[in-house]
């Protein structure tokens, strides 16, 4: 399943949590991400930020009840965060990076400069890829976790990017992602830890 690829990129604690949620979903007869018919999938993958894409996808027919719920929830997030949606859509590649973050405090993190949030958001979307249909919903929370793990200086050199992985909606637990992103000397803007 596609969600399994996303799980491989996560920390062991997240893997366990996602596995529990996925098992519960499987027990309830649902699977994530909800399957969309190929026509609807192509429409949404091209542009998951405009209302017209969701209208077209719904008209494709053959949608399960869960797929309809997914499209409704995803549309709501995309329209509530238009700039974050476009930023992520522009940056997300077809497959994602598929590289596990190192899960330790990076060395050589540079001070945050002008447009740090934009660069960090682009790196977060590249990390996730198009299949999850990421939308940047904020830059808040969990910096205390970074400070606790890596110190105050690393916290000052980190942007926490909050994403909604709209392909995983309506599951709140699977769709919320917080990523620690820094500009690392010699490596550019990189996701170095999945915080949630």
Phi and psi in degrees as GROMACS dihedral restraints (atoms count N, CA, C in turn):
[ dihedral_restraints ]
;  ai    aj    ak    al  type     phi  dphi    fc
    3     4     5     6     1   -64.8    20    10
    4     5     6     7     1   -34.7    20    10
    6     7     8     9     1   -65.9    20    10
    7     8     9    10     1   -23.7    20    10
    9    10    11    12     1   -66.3    20    10
   10    11    12    13     1   -35.1    20    10
   12    13    14    15     1   -64.1    20    10
   13    14    15    16     1   -39.4    20    10
   15    16    17    18     1   -65.5    20    10
   16    17    18    19     1   -36.4    20    10
   18    19    20    21     1   -65.4    20    10
   19    20    21    22     1   -36.0    20    10
   21    22    23    24     1   -62.4    20    10
   22    23    24    25     1   -24.3    20    10
   24    25    26    27     1   -87.4    20    10
   25    26    27    28     1    -0.8    20    10
   27    28    29    30     1  -100.5    20    10
   28    29    30    31     1   164.8    20    10
   30    31    32    33     1   -69.9    20    10
   31    32    33    34     1   160.8    20    10
   33    34    35    36     1   -56.7    20    10
   34    35    36    37     1   -39.2    20    10
   36    37    38    39     1   -63.5    20    10
   37    38    39    40     1   -41.9    20    10
   39    40    41    42     1   -66.4    20    10
   40    41    42    43     1   -37.2    20    10
   42    43    44    45     1   -58.2    20    10
   43    44    45    46     1   -45.1    20    10
   45    46    47    48     1   -63.0    20    10
   46    47    48    49     1   -44.5    20    10
   48    49    50    51     1   -63.1    20    10
   49    50    51    52     1   -44.6    20    10
   51    52    53    54     1   -65.6    20    10
   52    53    54    55     1   -37.8    20    10
   54    55    56    57     1   -62.9    20    10
   55    56    57    58     1   -39.2    20    10
   57    58    59    60     1   -64.3    20    10
   58    59    60    61     1   -46.4    20    10
   60    61    62    63     1   -63.9    20    10
   61    62    63    64     1   -42.4    20    10
   63    64    65    66     1   -64.6    20    10
   64    65    66    67     1   -39.9    20    10
   66    67    68    69     1   -64.4    20    10
   67    68    69    70     1   -40.4    20    10
   69    70    71    72     1   -64.2    20    10
   70    71    72    73     1   -41.1    20    10
   72    73    74    75     1   -64.2    20    10
   73    74    75    76     1   -41.4    20    10
   75    76    77    78     1   -64.3    20    10
   76    77    78    79     1   -39.2    20    10
   78    79    80    81     1   -64.6    20    10
   79    80    81    82     1   -29.6    20    10
   81    82    83    84     1   -88.1    20    10
   82    83    84    85     1     2.5    20    10
   84    85    86    87     1    83.1    20    10
   85    86    87    88     1    19.8    20    10
   87    88    89    90     1  -119.3    20    10
   88    89    90    91     1   160.4    20    10
   90    91    92    93     1  -139.9    20    10
   91    92    93    94     1   149.5    20    10
   93    94    95    96     1  -122.3    20    10
   94    95    96    97     1   141.3    20    10
   96    97    98    99     1   -70.3    20    10
   97    98    99   100     1   152.5    20    10
   99   100   101   102     1   -59.1    20    10
  100   101   102   103     1   134.4    20    10
  102   103   104   105     1   -70.0    20    10
  103   104   105   106     1   129.9    20    10
  105   106   107   108     1  -108.7    20    10
  106   107   108   109     1   142.3    20    10
  108   109   110   111     1   -56.2    20    10
  109   110   111   112     1   153.6    20    10
  111   112   113   114     1   -56.6    20    10
  112   113   114   115     1   -39.5    20    10
  114   115   116   117     1   -63.6    20    10
  115   116   117   118     1   -44.6    20    10
  117   118   119   120     1   -65.7    20    10
  118   119   120   121     1   -39.6    20    10
  120   121   122   123     1   -62.4    20    10
  121   122   123   124     1   -45.4    20    10
  123   124   125   126     1   -61.8    20    10
  124   125   126   127     1   -42.9    20    10
  126   127   128   129     1   -61.1    20    10
  127   128   129   130     1   -47.8    20    10
  129   130   131   132     1   -70.3    20    10
  130   131   132   133     1   -38.5    20    10
  132   133   134   135     1   -64.0    20    10
  133   134   135   136     1   -32.0    20    10
  135   136   137   138     1   -68.6    20    10
  136   137   138   139     1   -40.8    20    10
  138   139   140   141     1  -156.6    20    10
  139   140   141   142     1   101.2    20    10
  141   142   143   144     1   -99.6    20    10
  142   143   144   145     1    16.9    20    10
  144   145   146   147     1  -109.2    20    10
  145   146   147   148     1    -9.4    20    10
  147   148   149   150     1  -111.8    20    10
  148   149   150   151     1   144.9    20    10
  150   151   152   153     1   -60.2    20    10
  151   152   153   154     1   -35.1    20    10
  153   154   155   156     1   -64.6    20    10
  154   155   156   157     1   -31.3    20    10
  156   157   158   159     1   -64.6    20    10
  157   158   159   160     1   -40.8    20    10
  159   160   161   162     1   -69.1    20    10
  160   161   162   163     1   -37.6    20    10
  162   163   164   165     1   -61.6    20    10
  163   164   165   166     1   -45.9    20    10
  165   166   167   168     1   -63.3    20    10
  166   167   168   169     1   -41.8    20    10
  168   169   170   171     1   -63.8    20    10
  169   170   171   172     1   -40.2    20    10
  171   172   173   174     1   -67.1    20    10
  172   173   174   175     1   -31.7    20    10
  174   175   176   177     1   -77.7    20    10
  175   176   177   178     1   -11.1    20    10
  177   178   179   180     1   -65.4    20    10
  178   179   180   181     1   -24.6    20    10
  180   181   182   183     1    80.4    20    10
  181   182   183   184     1   168.2    20    10
  183   184   185   186     1    74.4    20    10
  184   185   186   187     1    18.4    20    10
  186   187   188   189     1   -85.8    20    10
  187   188   189   190     1   133.8    20    10
  189   190   191   192     1   -74.5    20    10
  190   191   192   193     1   168.6    20    10
  192   193   194   195     1   -60.8    20    10
  193   194   195   196     1   -41.3    20    10
  195   196   197   198     1   -66.0    20    10
  196   197   198   199     1   -38.5    20    10
  198   199   200   201     1   -64.9    20    10
  199   200   201   202     1   -38.9    20    10
  201   202   203   204     1   -63.9    20    10
  202   203   204   205     1   -41.4    20    10
  204   205   206   207     1   -63.7    20    10
  205   206   207   208     1   -39.8    20    10
  207   208   209   210     1   -60.4    20    10
  208   209   210   211     1   -48.4    20    10
  210   211   212   213     1   -63.3    20    10
  211   212   213   214     1   -40.3    20    10
  213   214   215   216     1   -64.7    20    10
  214   215   216   217     1   -45.0    20    10
  216   217   218   219     1   -68.6    20    10
  217   218   219   220     1   -41.1    20    10
  219   220   221   222     1   -63.9    20    10
  220   221   222   223     1   -42.9    20    10
  222   223   224   225     1   -60.3    20    10
  223   224   225   226     1   -42.4    20    10
  225   226   227   228     1   -60.6    20    10
  226   227   228   229     1   -45.1    20    10
  228   229   230   231     1   -65.7    20    10
  229   230   231   232     1   -46.4    20    10
  231   232   233   234     1   -60.5    20    10
  232   233   234   235     1   -42.9    20    10
  234   235   236   237     1   -75.3    20    10
  235   236   237   238     1   -25.3    20    10
  237   238   239   240     1   -77.0    20    10
  238   239   240   241     1   -21.3    20    10
  240   241   242   243     1  -131.6    20    10
  241   242   243   244     1    63.6    20    10
  243   244   245   246     1   -61.8    20    10
  244   245   246   247     1   -41.4    20    10
  246   247   248   249     1   -67.0    20    10
  247   248   249   250     1   -43.6    20    10
  249   250   251   252     1   -65.6    20    10
  250   251   252   253     1   -32.6    20    10
  252   253   254   255     1   -68.7    20    10
  253   254   255   256     1   -49.9    20    10
  255   256   257   258     1   -62.8    20    10
  256   257   258   259     1   -39.6    20    10
  258   259   260   261     1   -61.3    20    10
  259   260   261   262     1   -45.6    20    10
  261   262   263   264     1   -68.9    20    10
  262   263   264   265     1   -41.7    20    10
  264   265   266   267     1   -62.2    20    10
  265   266   267   268     1   -39.9    20    10
  267   268   269   270     1   -65.3    20    10
  268   269   270   271     1   -33.0    20    10
  270   271   272   273     1   -95.1    20    10
  271   272   273   274     1   -22.5    20    10
  273   274   275   276     1   -74.5    20    10
  274   275   276   277     1   122.2    20    10
  276   277   278   279     1   -80.7    20    10
  277   278   279   280     1   174.5    20    10
  279   280   281   282     1   -59.5    20    10
  280   281   282   283     1   -42.3    20    10
  282   283   284   285     1  -111.3    20    10
  283   284   285   286     1   -11.6    20    10
  285   286   287   288     1    81.5    20    10
  286   287   288   289     1   170.4    20    10
  288   289   290   291     1   -76.6    20    10
  289   290   291   292     1   -31.2    20    10
  291   292   293   294     1    55.4    20    10
  292   293   294   295     1    33.7    20    10
  294   295   296   297     1  -118.1    20    10
  295   296   297   298     1   124.3    20    10
  297   298   299   300     1   -65.2    20    10
  298   299   300   301     1   133.1    20    10
  300   301   302   303     1   -67.2    20    10
  301   302   303   304     1   155.0    20    10
  303   304   305   306     1   -64.8    20    10
  304   305   306   307     1   -20.4    20    10
  306   307   308   309     1    63.4    20    10
  307   308   309   310     1    22.8    20    10
  309   310   311   312     1  -138.5    20    10
  310   311   312   313     1   167.1    20    10
  312   313   314   315     1   -68.3    20    10
  313   314   315   316     1   123.8    20    10
  315   316   317   318     1   -72.9    20    10
  316   317   318   319     1   149.4    20    10
  318   319   320   321     1   -99.0    20    10
  319   320   321   322     1   148.5    20    10
  321   322   323   324     1    82.6    20    10
  322   323   324   325     1    19.9    20    10
  324   325   326   327     1   -70.4    20    10
  325   326   327   328     1   130.8    20    10
  327   328   329   330     1   -91.0    20    10
  328   329   330   331     1   155.1    20    10
  330   331   332   333     1   -60.0    20    10
  331   332   333   334     1   149.9    20    10
  333   334   335   336     1   -73.7    20    10
  334   335   336   337     1   134.4    20    10
  336   337   338   339     1  -117.8    20    10
  337   338   339   340     1  -170.3    20    10
  339   340   341   342     1   -54.2    20    10
  340   341   342   343     1   136.1    20    10
  342   343   344   345     1    65.9    20    10
  343   344   345   346     1    24.7    20    10
  345   346   347   348     1   -59.2    20    10
  346   347   348   349     1   -40.4    20    10
  348   349   350   351     1   -63.4    20    10
  349   350   351   352     1   -40.8    20    10
  351   352   353   354     1   -62.5    20    10
  352   353   354   355     1   -45.0    20    10
  354   355   356   357     1   -64.9    20    10
  355   356   357   358     1   -41.7    20    10
  357   358   359   360     1   -65.0    20    10
  358   359   360   361     1   -41.6    20    10
  360   361   362   363     1   -62.1    20    10
  361   362   363   364     1   -41.7    20    10
  363   364   365   366     1   -63.0    20    10
  364   365   366   367     1   -41.8    20    10
  366   367   368   369     1   -64.0    20    10
  367   368   369   370     1   -39.8    20    10
  369   370   371   372     1   -64.7    20    10
  370   371   372   373     1   -42.6    20    10
  372   373   374   375     1   -66.7    20    10
  373   374   375   376     1   -38.9    20    10
  375   376   377   378     1   -61.1    20    10
  376   377   378   379     1   -39.9    20    10
  378   379   380   381     1   -62.0    20    10
  379   380   381   382     1   -41.6    20    10
  381   382   383   384     1   -81.1    20    10
  382   383   384   385     1   -40.9    20    10
  384   385   386   387     1    85.7    20    10
  385   386   387   388     1   170.8    20    10
  387   388   389   390     1   -74.1    20    10
  388   389   390   391     1   -29.0    20    10
  390   391   392   393     1   -60.1    20    10
  391   392   393   394     1   -30.8    20    10
  393   394   395   396     1   -86.2    20    10
  394   395   396   397     1    -8.4    20    10
  396   397   398   399     1    50.3    20    10
  397   398   399   400     1    63.2    20    10
  399   400   401   402     1   -70.6    20    10
  400   401   402   403     1   148.3    20    10
  402   403   404   405     1  -133.3    20    10
  403   404   405   406     1   128.2    20    10
  405   406   407   408     1   -76.2    20    10
  406   407   408   409     1   119.6    20    10
  408   409   410   411     1  -110.5    20    10
  409   410   411   412     1    -5.3    20    10
  411   412   413   414     1   168.1    20    10
  412   413   414   415     1  -178.4    20    10
  414   415   416   417     1  -141.0    20    10
  415   416   417   418     1    61.2    20    10
  417   418   419   420     1  -139.6    20    10
  418   419   420   421     1   164.8    20    10
  420   421   422   423     1    73.2    20    10
  421   422   423   424     1   161.3    20    10
  423   424   425   426     1    63.0    20    10
  424   425   426   427     1     4.5    20    10
  426   427   428   429     1   -68.3    20    10
  427   428   429   430     1   -27.7    20    10
  429   430   431   432     1   -63.1    20    10
  430   431   432   433     1   -34.6    20    10
  432   433   434   435     1   -64.3    20    10
  433   434   435   436     1   -42.4    20    10
  435   436   437   438     1   -63.5    20    10
  436   437   438   439     1   -45.3    20    10
  438   439   440   441     1   -59.6    20    10
  439   440   441   442     1   -43.2    20    10
  441   442   443   444     1   -64.7    20    10
  442   443   444   445     1   -42.0    20    10
  444   445   446   447     1   -77.1    20    10
  445   446   447   448     1   -39.2    20    10
  447   448   449   450     1  -125.1    20    10
  448   449   450   451     1    -4.0    20    10
  450   451   452   453     1    98.1    20    10
  451   452   453   454     1   167.2    20    10
  453   454   455   456     1   -66.2    20    10
  454   455   456   457     1   -37.9    20    10
  456   457   458   459     1   -64.7    20    10
  457   458   459   460     1   -42.7    20    10
  459   460   461   462     1   -64.6    20    10
  460   461   462   463     1   -36.5    20    10
  462   463   464   465     1   -62.6    20    10
  463   464   465   466     1   -37.4    20    10
  465   466   467   468     1   -70.6    20    10
  466   467   468   469     1   -19.4    20    10
  468   469   470   471     1  -102.8    20    10
  469   470   471   472     1    15.2    20    10
  471   472   473   474     1  -125.8    20    10
  472   473   474   475     1   139.7    20    10
  474   475   476   477     1  -109.8    20    10
  475   476   477   478     1   127.1    20    10
  477   478   479   480     1   -92.2    20    10
  478   479   480   481     1   118.1    20    10
  480   481   482   483     1  -103.1    20    10
  481   482   483   484     1   124.3    20    10
  483   484   485   486     1   -97.8    20    10
  484   485   486   487     1   122.7    20    10
  486   487   488   489     1  -116.8    20    10
  487   488   489   490     1   149.6    20    10
  489   490   491   492     1  -107.8    20    10
  490   491   492   493     1   119.0    20    10
  492   493   494   495     1   -87.0    20    10
  493   494   495   496     1    89.9    20    10
  495   496   497   498     1   -67.3    20    10
  496   497   498   499     1   -18.7    20    10
  498   499   500   501     1   -66.8    20    10
  499   500   501   502     1   -20.5    20    10
  501   502   503   504     1   -93.2    20    10
  502   503   504   505     1    -5.4    20    10
  504   505   506   507     1   -68.2    20    10
  505   506   507   508     1   150.7    20    10
  507   508   509   510     1   -88.0    20    10
  508   509   510   511     1    11.8    20    10
  510   511   512   513     1   -71.7    20    10
  511   512   513   514     1   113.7    20    10
  513   514   515   516     1   -66.5    20    10
  514   515   516   517     1   -42.0    20    10
  516   517   518   519     1   -68.6    20    10
  517   518   519   520     1   -38.1    20    10
  519   520   521   522     1   -79.7    20    10
  520   521   522   523     1   -23.9    20    10
  522   523   524   525     1   -91.0    20    10
  523   524   525   526     1   -15.5    20    10
  525   526   527   528     1   -91.5    20    10
  526   527   528   529     1   129.3    20    10
  528   529   530   531     1  -138.9    20    10
  529   530   531   532     1   128.4    20    10
  531   532   533   534     1  -117.0    20    10
  532   533   534   535     1   123.3    20    10
  534   535   536   537     1  -120.9    20    10
  535   536   537   538     1   135.3    20    10
  537   538   539   540     1   -88.8    20    10
  538   539   540   541     1   122.6    20    10
  540   541   542   543     1  -128.3    20    10
  541   542   543   544     1   135.0    20    10
  543   544   545   546     1  -139.0    20    10
  544   545   546   547     1   159.4    20    10
  546   547   548   549     1   -91.5    20    10
  547   548   549   550     1   106.3    20    10
  549   550   551   552     1  -101.8    20    10
  550   551   552   553     1   128.2    20    10
  552   553   554   555     1   -54.0    20    10
  553   554   555   556     1   125.7    20    10
  555   556   557   558     1    85.9    20    10
  556   557   558   559     1    -9.0    20    10
  558   559   560   561     1  -126.5    20    10
  559   560   561   562     1    -8.4    20    10
  561   562   563   564     1    74.4    20    10
  562   563   564   565     1  -160.0    20    10
  564   565   566   567     1   -76.7    20    10
  565   566   567   568     1   122.0    20    10
  567   568   569   570     1  -135.1    20    10
  568   569   570   571     1   142.1    20    10
  570   571   572   573     1   -76.2    20    10
  571   572   573   574     1   122.0    20    10
  573   574   575   576     1  -111.6    20    10
  574   575   576   577     1   -10.2    20    10
  576   577   578   579     1  -159.0    20    10
  577   578   579   580     1   140.2    20    10
  579   580   581   582     1   -91.1    20    10
  580   581   582   583     1   111.3    20    10
  582   583   584   585     1   -84.2    20    10
  583   584   585   586     1   -30.5    20    10
